[in-house]
Amino acid sequence: MAKPRLVLEKKSKEPKVSKLISIDVSLHDQLLDIKHETGLTVTSIVNKFIAYGVKNVEIEEAEDEEEWPCQLKYQWN
């Protein structure tokens, strides 16, 4: 079965107020590439990724008993 896709529609640039986010530099560079390709703001791209992830995340208990008891694994479908 094919994985669900995250589809971003290209739009013209819209002036928006943005919020500060802290992410890895390589992820930020990838977001900027998507921004330049689609014309969407980084905020709207991040919001779409988060919304997609929240709908498609599976949370499982850690399999290794030696791990911290509250540690969860995230598997993205």
Summary of the structure (lengths in Angstrom):
residues: 77
radius of gyration: 16.1
end to end distance: 10.7
largest distance: 50.8
contacts: 133
relative contact order: 0.18
helix: 38%
strand: 13%
